[in-house]
Amino acid sequence: MRKLVYYIGVSLDGYIAGPNAEFDFYPLSDRMTAWVNERYPETVPTHIQKLVGLEDTPNKVFDTLVMGRGTYESAGASITNPYSHLRQYVVSRTLTIDDPTVQVNTGDPIELVRRLKAEDTDMNIYLCGGGRLAATLLPEIDEIILKSYPVVAGTGIPMFSGQFRPTLFTPSRRESFDNGAQITWLTKA
């Protein structure tokens, strides 16, 4: 069975974005960007892939993406299909999208993920965000790929925003970069 993987960048104080969905405060580096693009090219939005020469790169880890309404809307009003190289599901009870390639899931996101996990494929499911959806899907998250940046945001969108539900994950690997960031792979214990 394939996995639901929460692949996310986070500040030292646990925020995945600022209060207005900004994430430009993360200190980036060319080395880290190249490393991530080589291993996870499908996590780069389609319009950015074209700018950085990844548009013809095959998906390596994920073939499906699940995101919340806020994450979808942060892509910008002019982009209805931010990840055209992936099957996309937006979890929202009220959103309508005029793009047949993006599915809006108005039902239970846990049922959606369980259905997607049961599909016969070697590729995983990319949980793109946000914090409320991640908290709802916590029982179904099999792995977290955490890009930790050495910056304090102060406030914003938390990595998980939901009820108190301690869930143990075990670190399995860590990679460090020249900008002080680290990527840590954590699997559900």
HUDAJO-V243295 format. One record per residue. RES is the residue in three letters. OMEGA is omega in whole degrees, -180 to 180 (none if undefined). Layout:
res omega
RES OMEGA
RES OMEGA
This chain:
res omega
MET -179
ARG -172
LYS 167
LEU -176
VAL 175
TYR -179
TYR -167
ILE 172
GLY -176
VAL 176
SER 179
LEU -179
ASP 169
GLY -179
TYR 179
ILE 178
ALA 177
GLY -176
PRO 178
ASN 179
ALA 179
GLU 177
PHE -179
ASP 179
PHE 177
TYR 178
PRO -178
LEU 174
SER 178
ASP -179
ARG -179
MET -180
THR 179
ALA -180
TRP 180
VAL -178
ASN 179
GLU -174
ARG -176
TYR -176
PRO -178
GLU 177
THR 177
VAL 179
PRO -175
THR -178
HIS 176
ILE 178
GLN -179
LYS -179
LEU -175
VAL 174
GLY -180
LEU -172
GLU 180
ASP -179
THR 179
PRO 175
ASN -177
LYS -174
VAL -173
PHE 171
ASP -176
THR -180
LEU 173
VAL 179
MET 176
GLY -178
ARG -179
GLY 178
THR 179
TYR -177
GLU 180
SER 177
ALA 178
GLY -176
ALA -177
SER -179
ILE 179
THR -176
ASN -172
PRO -179
TYR -174
SER 179
HIS 178
LEU 167
ARG -173
GLN 175
TYR 176
VAL -180
VAL -180
SER 177
ARG -172
THR -175
LEU 169
THR -178
ILE -180
ASP 178
ASP -176
PRO -179
THR 178
VAL -178
GLN 174
VAL 178
ASN -180
THR -178
GLY -178
ASP -179
PRO 178
ILE 177
GLU 177
LEU -177
VAL 178
ARG 177
ARG 179
LEU 179
LYS -178
ALA 180
GLU -178
ASP 179
THR 178
ASP -176
MET -179
ASN -180
ILE -178
TYR 171
LEU -172
CYS -179
GLY 7
GLY -172
GLY 178
ARG 179
LEU 179
ALA 178
ALA 178
THR -176
LEU -177
LEU 179
PRO -178
GLU -180
ILE -179
ASP -176
GLU 173
ILE 170
ILE -169
LEU 174
LYS -177
SER -179
TYR -177
PRO -180
VAL 175
VAL -179
ALA -179
GLY 176
THR 179
GLY -179
ILE -178
PRO 179
MET 174
PHE 179
SER -177
GLY -178
GLN 177
PHE -178
ARG -179
PRO -179
THR -175
LEU 172
PHE -179
THR 177
PRO 180
SER -177
ARG 177
ARG 178
GLU 180
SER -176
PHE -175
ASP 178
ASN -180
GLY 179
ALA 175
GLN 171
ILE -180
THR 175
TRP -179
LEU 178
THR 180
LYS -178
ALA none
